[in-house]
Amino acid sequence: MVDPVDEALKLIQSKPEGILQSELWKELGIDSRKCSRIVKKLEDDELINRTEFKKDGIKTYLLHAKKMPVNPSDLLAGDELIPCIRCELECIVEECHPLMDWMYQLAIVQHTG
């Protein structure tokens, strides 16, 4: 079963321009009260910003996901640091052999872990 708070956060994160709270509850298929509780939790957990917004003369809120710091472990495959951090080459990601090798290592680590 999907956690509605996680689902709401993912939806908000997928909208870099933000999403109106009045649209969020419709997209999630929940009522506005439940949506308000979810938004309050996300705001209290400092995962989103909520600013007043008027649409057609009706007050609602514009929701934006806060940018979260990168988890350092997301840059590692085992003990291998992502090669792009120290790379000075101009490359095409899909053709970068060091990156592809690192991603292969990451898949192995996740599969065996």
C-alpha positions as CSV (number, residue, x, y, z in Angstrom):
1,M,0.0,0.0,0.0
2,V,1.3,3.4,-1.0
3,D,1.8,6.0,1.8
4,P,-0.3,9.1,0.9
5,V,2.4,11.4,2.4
6,D,5.1,9.8,0.2
7,E,2.8,9.9,-2.8
8,A,2.1,13.6,-2.3
9,L,5.7,14.4,-1.8
10,K,6.7,12.6,-5.0
11,L,4.0,14.5,-6.9
12,I,5.1,17.8,-5.6
13,Q,8.7,17.0,-6.4
14,S,7.7,16.1,-10.0
15,K,6.4,19.7,-10.5
16,P,9.4,22.0,-10.5
17,E,7.1,24.9,-11.2
18,G,5.0,23.9,-8.1
19,I,1.5,22.6,-7.8
20,L,-1.5,24.3,-6.3
21,Q,-2.8,22.6,-3.1
22,S,-6.3,22.8,-4.7
23,E,-5.0,20.6,-7.6
24,L,-2.9,18.3,-5.4
25,W,-5.9,16.7,-3.6
26,K,-7.7,16.2,-6.9
27,E,-4.6,14.5,-8.5
28,L,-4.2,12.3,-5.4
29,G,-7.9,11.4,-5.4
30,I,-8.3,12.4,-1.7
31,D,-10.5,15.0,-0.1
32,S,-9.3,18.5,0.7
33,R,-9.1,17.9,4.5
34,K,-6.9,14.9,4.2
35,C,-4.7,16.9,1.7
36,S,-4.4,19.7,4.2
37,R,-3.2,17.3,6.9
38,I,-0.7,15.8,4.4
39,V,0.6,19.2,3.4
40,K,0.9,20.3,7.0
41,K,3.0,17.2,7.8
42,L,5.3,17.8,4.7
43,E,5.6,21.5,5.7
44,D,6.4,20.6,9.4
45,D,9.0,18.1,8.2
46,E,10.5,20.9,6.2
47,L,10.2,19.0,2.9
48,I,8.0,21.6,1.1
49,N,7.5,25.3,0.9
50,R,3.9,26.6,0.9
51,T,3.0,30.1,-0.2
52,E,-0.4,31.8,-0.5
53,F,-1.7,32.0,-4.0
54,K,-5.0,33.4,-5.5
55,K,-6.6,31.6,-8.4
56,D,-9.7,33.1,-9.8
57,G,-10.1,35.2,-6.7
58,I,-10.0,32.1,-4.4
59,K,-7.1,31.7,-2.0
60,T,-5.1,28.5,-2.2
61,Y,-1.5,27.6,-1.8
62,L,1.4,27.0,-4.1
63,L,3.5,24.0,-3.0
64,H,7.2,23.6,-4.0
65,A,9.5,20.8,-2.9
66,K,12.6,22.0,-1.0
67,K,15.9,21.0,-2.5
68,M,17.4,18.3,-0.3
69,P,21.1,17.8,0.1
70,V,22.6,14.9,-1.7
71,N,23.1,11.8,0.4
72,P,26.8,11.0,0.0
73,S,26.1,7.3,-0.2
74,D,24.2,8.0,-3.4
75,L,27.5,8.9,-5.0
76,L,29.1,5.6,-4.2
77,A,29.0,2.2,-5.8
78,G,30.5,0.1,-3.0
79,D,33.5,2.2,-2.2
80,E,33.8,3.7,-5.7
81,L,33.0,7.4,-5.9
82,I,31.0,8.5,-9.0
83,P,33.7,9.3,-11.6
84,C,31.9,12.5,-12.8
85,I,33.0,14.4,-9.6
86,R,36.6,14.5,-10.5
87,C,36.2,14.4,-14.3
88,E,37.2,17.3,-16.4
89,L,36.2,15.8,-19.8
90,E,33.4,17.0,-22.0
91,C,31.4,13.9,-22.7
92,I,28.1,12.4,-23.8
93,V,26.7,10.6,-20.7
94,E,25.5,7.6,-22.7
95,E,29.0,7.1,-24.2
96,C,31.0,7.7,-21.0
97,H,32.8,4.5,-20.3
98,P,34.0,5.4,-16.7
99,L,30.4,6.4,-15.8
100,M,28.9,3.2,-17.4
101,D,31.5,1.1,-15.5
102,W,30.5,2.9,-12.2
103,M,26.8,2.3,-12.9
104,Y,27.5,-1.4,-13.6
105,Q,29.3,-1.6,-10.2
106,L,26.3,0.2,-8.6
107,A,23.9,-2.3,-10.0
108,I,26.1,-5.2,-8.7
109,V,26.3,-3.6,-5.2
110,Q,22.5,-3.0,-5.0
111,H,21.8,-6.5,-6.4
112,T,24.0,-8.3,-3.9
113,G,23.2,-6.0,-1.0
